[in-house]
Amino acid sequence: MDAQHVADAVCHIAAMPLAANVLHMTVMASAMPFVGRG
């Protein structure tokens, strides 16, 4: 997983207007075979 993708997501949130809220954001690799506790 490229760290640049995570940095882009954080910058996208920082550029949003102050009236916008991002409560949860999950960034995960697309090739993960299992999601959750396994």
N, C-alpha and C positions, 0 to 999 in steps of 0.2 A: 504494500500500500504506500503510495507516494505521499509524503508529508505536505507537498504543495497543494493537494486536494483539500486537506484539512485546513491549511492556511487560507485558501480561497473561500472556504465556507465561513470561517471566522471573519474575514474581511467583508464578506457579503452581509453578515449580520451587523457588523459595525457601521456599514454604510446605510442601513435602513433608517427611516425617519424615527424620531423619538416616540411617536405614538404607536409604533409597531412593537409587538412583543413576540419573542421566540422563547417559548417555555421549555421545549425539549428538542434536541437535535441529536440524531444518531448517525454517526459516520462509521461505516464498516466496509471492509473489502467485499467486492462483488463475487469473489470466488470462494467465499467461506462455505464449507460444506454443511456446517451446523450452526444454528443461531440459538442462543440461550445457554442453558447449563449443559447441554449435550445429552 
